[in-house]
Amino acid sequence: MSRSATIRTDVEEAEILAASVRPDNTPQIDTRVEDGAVVTAIERETTGGLRTTVDDYVVNLSVAQRVVQAAKRHADNTKQTDNT
């Protein structure tokens, strides 16, 4: 019997974030975008394995989100500098 979890994260840059975490997917992890949200389904054989994978995924998504936010701030600052 396997364990599973589905994580839905409503974010502004769903396509970019999903693409950022997708390379870490294994055959038991499916990341997609649905209605502007990143949705990731995870399946593992053990509860401990599921917990570890979910924890890793949440950390990776959080880092990806901070990188996207930093890139947007940088792009906004560049635009402001170019317009002055």
FENDA-V627372 format. One record per residue. N is the residue number from 1. RES is the residue in one small letter. PSI is psi in whole degrees, -180 to 180 (* if undefined). Layout:
n={N N}
res={RES RES}
psi={PSI PSI}
//
This chain:
n={1 2 3 4 5 6 7 8 9 10 11 12 13 14 15 16 17 18 19 20 21 22 23 24 25 26 27 28 29 30 31 32 33 34 35 36 37 38 39 40 41 42 43 44 45 46 47 48 49 50 51 52 53 54 55 56 57 58 59 60 61 62 63 64 65 66 67 68 69 70 71 72 73 74 75 76 77 78 79 80 81 82 83 84}
res={m s r s a t i r t d v e e a e i l a a s v r p d n t p q i d t r v e d g a v v t a i e r e t t g g l r t t v d d y v v n l s v a q r v v q a a k r h a d n t k q t d n t}
psi={128 163 149 157 146 127 124 125 113 116 160 -42 56 -44 -44 -44 -41 -43 -30 -36 -17 -36 -23 -6 143 178 -20 7 130 118 130 172 128 122 43 13 150 125 123 125 131 137 133 159 -32 157 -42 -41 -39 -45 -45 -44 -43 -44 -47 -44 -46 -41 -46 -42 -40 -44 -45 -41 -41 -38 -44 -43 -42 -41 -40 -41 -43 -45 -41 -42 -38 -43 -43 -40 -39 -26 -5 *}
//
